Amino acid sequence: METVIRNVGEIDVHDRQSLEHVLGRSLSENQQLVINIVNLQVPVGTAPDSPKVNGTAALPGWCNVYEGLSDDEIATMEQTILQRADLSRPSE
């Protein structure tokens, strides 16, 4: 997949009109166009070699950060993370 990003304010008037016609709406000077070019032979959101679980792509390994930890270990880790992020203070 390839991503193309263009600032609307930097697009030539004729090109901008063509893009507005394709999009069916006007574009503002302070906007960006983000266009993704995808290979139709590869389903969006999956890598060609990603393992399948029940017909869908399996989650990547980093999603299993709590794997092998007990509930107490997870609670301790969460408390430390919230304290370091200063999110555990009472709201005012």
Secondary structure in CASP SS format (residue, H / E / C, confidence):
PFRMAT SS
TARGET T0000
AUTHOR 0000-0000-0000
METHOD secondary structure of the structure
MODEL  1
M C 1.00
E E 1.00
T E 1.00
V E 1.00
I E 1.00
R E 1.00
N E 1.00
V H 1.00
G H 1.00
E H 1.00
I C 1.00
D C 1.00
V H 1.00
H H 1.00
D H 1.00
R H 1.00
Q H 1.00
S H 1.00
L H 1.00
E H 1.00
H H 1.00
V H 1.00
L H 1.00
G C 1.00
R C 1.00
S C 1.00
L C 1.00
S C 1.00
E C 1.00
N C 1.00
Q C 1.00
Q E 1.00
L E 1.00
V E 1.00
I E 1.00
N E 1.00
I E 1.00
V C 1.00
N C 1.00
L C 1.00
Q C 1.00
V C 1.00
P C 1.00
V C 1.00
G C 1.00
T C 1.00
A C 1.00
P C 1.00
D C 1.00
S C 1.00
P C 1.00
K E 1.00
V E 1.00
N C 1.00
G C 1.00
T E 1.00
A E 1.00
A C 1.00
L C 1.00
P C 1.00
G H 1.00
W H 1.00
C H 1.00
N H 1.00
V C 1.00
Y C 1.00
E C 1.00
G C 1.00
L C 1.00
S C 1.00
D H 1.00
D H 1.00
E H 1.00
I H 1.00
A H 1.00
T H 1.00
M H 1.00
E H 1.00
Q H 1.00
T H 1.00
I H 1.00
L H 1.00
Q H 1.00
R H 1.00
A C 1.00
D C 1.00
L C 1.00
S C 1.00
R C 1.00
P C 1.00
S C 1.00
E C 1.00
END
